[in-house]
Amino acid sequence: MLDTSRDVAPVATDAPAEEPRGCLFALSQPPLMIFLGVIGCLLLMAAVHDLFVL
């Protein structure tokens, strides 16, 4: 049978729910971006060296 009662479900208000932090939050951190930039520059320099230097 269809439940037509208008009882309100209890809501827990002890602590606000925090949103989970994902990958985009991690990539926005300056130390990580500096590290990835240095690694990228090293890879780019190695590739240029292999292609253009005898």
Backbone hydrogen bonds in HBPLUS format (Angstrom, degrees):
<---DONOR---> <-ACCEPTOR-->    atom                        ^
c    i                          cat <-CA-CA->   ^        H-A-AA   ^      H-
h    n   atom  resd res      DA  || num        DHA   H-A  angle D-A-AA Bond
n    s   type  num  typ     dist DA aas  dist angle  dist       angle   num
A0026-ALA N   A0022-GLY O   3.38 MM   4  6.76 154.8  2.45 144.3 150.9     1
A0027-LEU N   A0023-CYS O   2.97 MM   4  6.27 155.0  2.03 154.2 161.2     2
A0028-SER N   A0025-PHE O   3.22 MM   3  5.27 144.8  2.35  97.5 107.6     3
A0029-GLN N   A0026-ALA O   3.30 MM   3  5.72 167.1  2.32 113.0 115.7     4
A0033-MET N   A0029-GLN O   3.18 MM   4  6.44 158.6  2.23 154.1 160.6     5
A0034-ILE N   A0030-PRO O   2.92 MM   4  6.11 156.3  1.97 158.2 164.4     6
A0035-PHE N   A0031-PRO O   3.01 MM   4  6.16 162.7  2.04 145.3 150.1     7
A0036-LEU N   A0032-LEU O   2.91 MM   4  6.12 164.9  1.94 151.1 155.2     8
A0037-GLY N   A0033-MET O   2.90 MM   4  5.98 148.4  2.00 139.5 148.5     9
A0038-VAL N   A0034-ILE O   2.95 MM   4  6.20 156.7  2.00 152.2 157.5    10
A0039-ILE N   A0035-PHE O   3.03 MM   4  6.28 167.3  2.04 154.2 157.4    11
A0040-GLY N   A0036-LEU O   2.91 MM   4  6.00 156.6  1.96 142.6 149.6    12
A0041-CYS N   A0037-GLY O   2.91 MM   4  6.12 153.6  1.98 145.3 152.2    13
A0042-LEU N   A0038-VAL O   2.97 MM   4  6.22 159.2  2.01 151.4 157.0    14
A0043-LEU N   A0039-ILE O   2.98 MM   4  6.24 159.0  2.03 150.2 155.7    15
A0044-LEU N   A0040-GLY O   2.91 MM   4  6.10 155.9  1.97 145.9 153.0    16
A0045-MET N   A0041-CYS O   2.85 MM   4  6.04 161.5  1.88 152.2 156.9    17
A0046-ALA N   A0042-LEU O   2.99 MM   4  6.17 155.3  2.05 145.3 151.9    18
A0047-ALA N   A0043-LEU O   2.96 MM   4  6.16 154.8  2.03 145.9 152.8    19
A0048-VAL N   A0044-LEU O   2.93 MM   4  6.15 164.0  1.95 153.8 157.8    20
A0049-HIS N   A0045-MET O   2.96 MM   4  6.03 157.3  2.01 143.5 150.2    21
A0050-ASP N   A0046-ALA O   2.97 MM   4  6.16 157.5  2.02 145.5 151.1    22
A0051-LEU N   A0047-ALA O   3.00 MM   4  6.19 146.8  2.11 144.6 153.7    23
A0052-PHE N   A0048-VAL O   2.94 MM   4  5.92 165.7  1.96 156.7 159.3    24
A0053-VAL N   A0049-HIS O   3.13 MM   4  5.19 151.8  2.21 133.0 137.6    25
